[in-house]
């Protein structure tokens, strides 16, 4: 039946006083009923021909297929996201089965090491168990892979769980201090509270709207290389003010805290110029030459100024955004490739900067040993800081009751205008726990979970992660229910910020996220004017 026929058939049975929206919904209902009735009719015919097994399968698929096909076309504001394809549903089923088997194995291993009095290995297994269970519980029937609980669970299982287990074995063999079980238990508590907040944000908050059409593809093709060039010019100005020029700044990049002190506003401006164009360019067809020029010009200042986490954040944002645009599910080999690429990028970046440190010679330096130690430090360094906080607060150092968040409120004010403005959590933690290394220009982040505990103890961990989960759940629902390309890009950026936030703390990660979100919104609306 054609659309005109459906409209006429629907008009014969509808009151003339209905508005356009109600008529549109009625048309969708008629079309849905027609499609569903056709499926049921086929099923009845097959039953008459003794094909009951195929009839039951067709009748079972009738409702979801008719909704997915009809409402996707005629009612996009109510059903803007298609259901997963058959192969994606198979991949999701494999992920769920692997998570269930992994949870069972983690529970058995945790019981075994507890019986054998190997309590230093019980912590990683506890975290793996809680992460996989949170994934199984919070993944709904539609099974979208990129929900917040799934992302954070997978991140923590790989880093704090698997690599934490490797670190514990290495610490025992090297006669070093292991991470306490309490630290793993606190992270497990944080993950459970985050998952609860994610489910609350996804189910309670209603986000309606239509994605609309993107009309700024041509302007975005022109803006991508131009924004990269402007970002490089801003970074050149920042380098000249900080060290006298680009060549003079490179040997001092390992001392970025003191090098760019007082110039944070230029860093924010450079990020606002570049991040939005880089991320949104994934959604339009751009020649590879323009894309390469824009990526190189825009990403280099971010990578040089942002430390080792910056390239990982940009790469993760682009990967997640591409999956969200295609509404596809990554396979296990995709995840393994992303983890290996992230580890290689992280260690190569760290290796180059280590060679830039004055007095360090590459002779007698093992790249493979340094790579192993760098990956373990990146994965478990924040966990060790959390363990240190749990052992010293409040016995040695008191709770600070929210003072670490004061730096977020004053981060837009240059320190040159307010010399005594509050430090962020990184500077505050380093001045208290590592004053000697901080005086030399090296800061140590306490991790976000450690920051919450330092402020308000276990209550702070539970409530803070619950609020973060609600926020992520709202963003997730917004980009799924008719979200624009900007909404999907902001959610992808937020997903990429999750592990740096857990690893570092609230100050630098929130600043990078805010500048990135502002850049995406400004770029998205500017190119469509």
Protein Blocks (a to p, Z undefined) as FASTA:
>chain_A
ZZklmmmmmmmmgcfkbcfklmmmmmmmmmmmmmmmmmmmmmmmmmmnopaklmmmmmmm
mmmmmmmmmmmmmmmmlmmbccddfklmmmmmmmmmmmmmmmmmmmmmmmmmmmnopakl
mmmmmmmmmmmmmmmmmpcfkopakbmklmmmmmmmmmmmmmmmmmmmmmmmnopacddf
klmmmmmmmmmmmmmmmmmmmmmpcceddebjafklmmmmmmmmmmmmmmmmmmmmmmmm
mnopaklmmmmmmmmmlmmgoilmmmmmmmmmmmmmmmmmmmpccdfklmmmmmmmmmmm
mmmmnojmlmmmmmmmmmmmmmmmnopacdfklmmmmmmmmmmmmmmmmmmmmmmpghia
fehpafklmmmmmmmmmmmmmmmmmmmmmmmpcklbcceehmlmmmmmmmmpcfklmmmb
ccdfklmmmmmmmmmlmmnopacdebjklmmmmmnommlmmmmmmmmmmmmmmmmmmmmn
opafklmmmmmmmmmmmmmmmmnommlmmmmmmmmmmmmmmmmmmmmZZ
